Amino acid sequence: MINDVFFPIIVLMGMIILLLVSIFVLKRFSKYLPCKQQGIEIISQKSLGSKEKLAIIEIERERFLIGITSANINLLHHFGAVSHKKAPEIPPEALKSIRGSMLS
């Protein structure tokens, strides 16, 4: 009679403990697992100061030059579709617009 009552409780407690241990192990070692990026890749970045930087990013085989500050992120130039992984040159007109926006 006692075995009929305690056996399901013991099995349930064992399953809960196994679940908690599994969650702990997954959280602890998930940083070592390779993760697939969500289609956004940073190709190159250049610091312009303590809180400003330029970055070339690729999203679905299209590259963009973005300006990053502590307040916002701006699209500075769209390079279009590319088929290789070499970082494109930053166009002079984009650099002029960056200098103008940083001075204002």
C-alpha atoms as an extended CHARMM CRD file, in Angstrom:
* protein
*
       104  EXT
         1         1  MET       CA              0.0000000000        0.0000000000        0.0000000000  PROA      1               0.0000000000
         2         2  ILE       CA              2.7490000000        2.4740000000        0.9530000000  PROA      2               0.0000000000
         3         3  ASN       CA              4.7400000000        1.5570000000       -2.1800000000  PROA      3               0.0000000000
         4         4  ASP       CA              1.7090000000        2.3340000000       -4.3320000000  PROA      4               0.0000000000
         5         5  VAL       CA              1.5690000000        5.8880000000       -2.9280000000  PROA      5               0.0000000000
         6         6  PHE       CA              5.2620000000        6.7890000000       -2.7060000000  PROA      6               0.0000000000
         7         7  PHE       CA              6.5180000000        5.2510000000       -5.9490000000  PROA      7               0.0000000000
         8         8  PRO       CA              4.8130000000        7.8030000000       -8.2770000000  PROA      8               0.0000000000
         9         9  ILE       CA              5.9520000000       10.6570000000       -6.0060000000  PROA      9               0.0000000000
        10        10  ILE       CA              9.5650000000        9.4240000000       -6.0570000000  PROA      10              0.0000000000
        11        11  VAL       CA              9.4760000000        9.0250000000       -9.8530000000  PROA      11              0.0000000000
        12        12  LEU       CA              8.0170000000       12.5320000000      -10.2480000000  PROA      12              0.0000000000
        13        13  MET       CA             10.6790000000       14.0260000000       -7.9580000000  PROA      13              0.0000000000
        14        14  GLY       CA             13.3860000000       12.2070000000       -9.9120000000  PROA      14              0.0000000000
        15        15  MET       CA             12.0660000000       13.6110000000      -13.1900000000  PROA      15              0.0000000000
        16        16  ILE       CA             11.9810000000       17.1420000000      -11.7490000000  PROA      16              0.0000000000
        17        17  ILE       CA             15.5650000000       16.8170000000      -10.4960000000  PROA      17              0.0000000000
        18        18  LEU       CA             16.6730000000       15.4680000000      -13.8840000000  PROA      18              0.0000000000
        19        19  LEU       CA             14.9410000000       18.3840000000      -15.6250000000  PROA      19              0.0000000000
        20        20  LEU       CA             16.5990000000       20.9640000000      -13.3520000000  PROA      20              0.0000000000
        21        21  VAL       CA             20.0390000000       19.3950000000      -13.8360000000  PROA      21              0.0000000000
        22        22  SER       CA             19.5150000000       19.3670000000      -17.6260000000  PROA      22              0.0000000000
        23        23  ILE       CA             18.5530000000       23.0550000000      -17.6370000000  PROA      23              0.0000000000
        24        24  PHE       CA             21.6180000000       23.9180000000      -15.5390000000  PROA      24              0.0000000000
        25        25  VAL       CA             23.9640000000       22.0020000000      -17.8560000000  PROA      25              0.0000000000
        26        26  LEU       CA             22.4570000000       23.5560000000      -21.0000000000  PROA      26              0.0000000000
        27        27  LYS       CA             22.7450000000       27.0910000000      -19.6130000000  PROA      27              0.0000000000
        28        28  ARG       CA             26.2800000000       26.5060000000      -18.4020000000  PROA      28              0.0000000000
        29        29  PHE       CA             27.6480000000       25.0550000000      -21.6400000000  PROA      29              0.0000000000
        30        30  SER       CA             25.4860000000       26.8100000000      -24.2630000000  PROA      30              0.0000000000
        31        31  LYS       CA             28.1480000000       29.5100000000      -24.7420000000  PROA      31              0.0000000000
        32        32  TYR       CA             30.4920000000       26.8240000000      -26.1100000000  PROA      32              0.0000000000
        33        33  LEU       CA             28.0220000000       25.5850000000      -28.7110000000  PROA      33              0.0000000000
        34        34  PRO       CA             28.3620000000       26.9930000000      -32.2160000000  PROA      34              0.0000000000
        35        35  CYS       CA             25.4820000000       29.2960000000      -33.0440000000  PROA      35              0.0000000000
        36        36  LYS       CA             24.2590000000       30.2670000000      -36.4550000000  PROA      36              0.0000000000
        37        37  GLN       CA             24.0650000000       34.0050000000      -36.9800000000  PROA      37              0.0000000000
        38        38  GLN       CA             20.8080000000       35.4880000000      -38.1180000000  PROA      38              0.0000000000
        39        39  GLY       CA             22.0390000000       36.7660000000      -41.4740000000  PROA      39              0.0000000000
        40        40  ILE       CA             23.8900000000       39.8600000000      -40.1820000000  PROA      40              0.0000000000
        41        41  GLU       CA             27.6820000000       39.8530000000      -40.3360000000  PROA      41              0.0000000000
        42        42  ILE       CA             30.1230000000       42.6030000000      -39.3870000000  PROA      42              0.0000000000
        43        43  ILE       CA             32.6630000000       42.7190000000      -42.2060000000  PROA      43              0.0000000000
        44        44  SER       CA             34.8120000000       45.5780000000      -40.9040000000  PROA      44              0.0000000000
        45        45  GLN       CA             34.6790000000       48.3030000000      -38.2820000000  PROA      45              0.0000000000
        46        46  LYS       CA             36.7430000000       51.3760000000      -37.5020000000  PROA      46              0.0000000000
        47        47  SER       CA             36.6530000000       53.4180000000      -34.3090000000  PROA      47              0.0000000000
        48        48  LEU       CA             36.3870000000       57.1820000000      -34.8470000000  PROA      48              0.0000000000
        49        49  GLY       CA             36.5010000000       58.1790000000      -31.2080000000  PROA      49              0.0000000000
        50        50  SER       CA             35.4160000000       57.0340000000      -27.8040000000  PROA      50              0.0000000000
        51        51  LYS       CA             31.7520000000       56.6470000000      -28.7800000000  PROA      51              0.0000000000
        52        52  GLU       CA             31.7150000000       56.7200000000      -32.5950000000  PROA      52              0.0000000000
        53        53  LYS       CA             32.5440000000       54.0580000000      -35.1360000000  PROA      53              0.0000000000
        54        54  LEU       CA             32.0380000000       53.0910000000      -38.7460000000  PROA      54              0.0000000000
        55        55  ALA       CA             31.0430000000       49.5650000000      -39.6510000000  PROA      55              0.0000000000
        56        56  ILE       CA             30.5200000000       47.6620000000      -42.8710000000  PROA      56              0.0000000000
        57        57  ILE       CA             27.8590000000       45.0330000000      -42.3680000000  PROA      57              0.0000000000
        58        58  GLU       CA             26.4570000000       42.3890000000      -44.6730000000  PROA      58              0.0000000000
        59        59  ILE       CA             22.8140000000       41.3860000000      -44.6390000000  PROA      59              0.0000000000
        60        60  GLU       CA             21.7140000000       38.7270000000      -47.1090000000  PROA      60              0.0000000000
        61        61  ARG       CA             24.6760000000       39.3680000000      -49.4620000000  PROA      61              0.0000000000
        62        62  GLU       CA             24.1950000000       43.1430000000      -49.4780000000  PROA      62              0.0000000000
        63        63  ARG       CA             26.6910000000       45.4290000000      -47.7900000000  PROA      63              0.0000000000
        64        64  PHE       CA             26.0010000000       48.6430000000      -45.9360000000  PROA      64              0.0000000000
        65        65  LEU       CA             28.1960000000       51.3050000000      -44.3740000000  PROA      65              0.0000000000
        66        66  ILE       CA             26.7190000000       52.4460000000      -41.0780000000  PROA      66              0.0000000000
        67        67  GLY       CA             27.7500000000       55.1220000000      -38.6070000000  PROA      67              0.0000000000
        68        68  ILE       CA             27.3350000000       54.2280000000      -34.9570000000  PROA      68              0.0000000000
        69        69  THR       CA             27.2420000000       56.7610000000      -32.1140000000  PROA      69              0.0000000000
        70        70  SER       CA             26.0490000000       56.5430000000      -28.5390000000  PROA      70              0.0000000000
        71        71  ALA       CA             22.7400000000       58.1110000000      -29.5750000000  PROA      71              0.0000000000
        72        72  ASN       CA             21.8820000000       56.3820000000      -32.8680000000  PROA      72              0.0000000000
        73        73  ILE       CA             22.8540000000       54.3070000000      -35.8980000000  PROA      73              0.0000000000
        74        74  ASN       CA             22.7420000000       55.8330000000      -39.4030000000  PROA      74              0.0000000000
        75        75  LEU       CA             22.9180000000       54.2600000000      -42.8280000000  PROA      75              0.0000000000
        76        76  LEU       CA             25.6550000000       56.1090000000      -44.6930000000  PROA      76              0.0000000000
        77        77  HSD       CA             26.0110000000       54.1060000000      -47.8960000000  PROA      77              0.0000000000
        78        78  HSD       CA             24.5350000000       51.0250000000      -49.5850000000  PROA      78              0.0000000000
        79        79  PHE       CA             27.1310000000       49.0600000000      -51.5570000000  PROA      79              0.0000000000
        80        80  GLY       CA             24.6470000000       46.6710000000      -53.1610000000  PROA      80              0.0000000000
        81        81  ALA       CA             24.9110000000       42.9420000000      -53.6760000000  PROA      81              0.0000000000
        82        82  VAL       CA             28.3380000000       41.3230000000      -53.4390000000  PROA      82              0.0000000000
        83        83  SER       CA             29.5000000000       37.8110000000      -54.1590000000  PROA      83              0.0000000000
        84        84  HSD       CA             32.8400000000       37.8270000000      -52.3400000000  PROA      84              0.0000000000
        85        85  LYS       CA             33.8930000000       38.5220000000      -48.7560000000  PROA      85              0.0000000000
        86        86  LYS       CA             36.4510000000       41.3080000000      -49.3230000000  PROA      86              0.0000000000
        87        87  ALA       CA             35.5490000000       44.5380000000      -47.5220000000  PROA      87              0.0000000000
        88        88  PRO       CA             34.7190000000       47.3550000000      -49.9610000000  PROA      88              0.0000000000
        89        89  GLU       CA             36.4210000000       50.7180000000      -49.8770000000  PROA      89              0.0000000000
        90        90  ILE       CA             34.6070000000       53.5070000000      -48.0560000000  PROA      90              0.0000000000
        91        91  PRO       CA             33.4770000000       56.0620000000      -50.6500000000  PROA      91              0.0000000000
        92        92  PRO       CA             34.6980000000       59.6650000000      -50.1860000000  PROA      92              0.0000000000
        93        93  GLU       CA             31.1550000000       61.0950000000      -50.1800000000  PROA      93              0.0000000000
        94        94  ALA       CA             30.2990000000       58.8800000000      -47.2100000000  PROA      94              0.0000000000
        95        95  LEU       CA             33.3390000000       60.1410000000      -45.3100000000  PROA      95              0.0000000000
        96        96  LYS       CA             32.3300000000       63.7580000000      -46.0300000000  PROA      96              0.0000000000
        97        97  SER       CA             28.8210000000       63.1530000000      -44.7240000000  PROA      97              0.0000000000
        98        98  ILE       CA             30.2480000000       61.5200000000      -41.5890000000  PROA      98              0.0000000000
        99        99  ARG       CA             32.5180000000       64.4790000000      -40.8950000000  PROA      99              0.0000000000
       100       100  GLY       CA             29.6280000000       66.8840000000      -41.4480000000  PROA      100             0.0000000000
       101       101  SER       CA             27.2630000000       64.9850000000      -39.1390000000  PROA      101             0.0000000000
       102       102  MET       CA             29.8950000000       64.6960000000      -36.4110000000  PROA      102             0.0000000000
       103       103  LEU       CA             30.5970000000       68.4300000000      -36.4530000000  PROA      103             0.0000000000
       104       104  SER       CA             26.9440000000       69.4020000000      -36.1010000000  PROA      104             0.0000000000
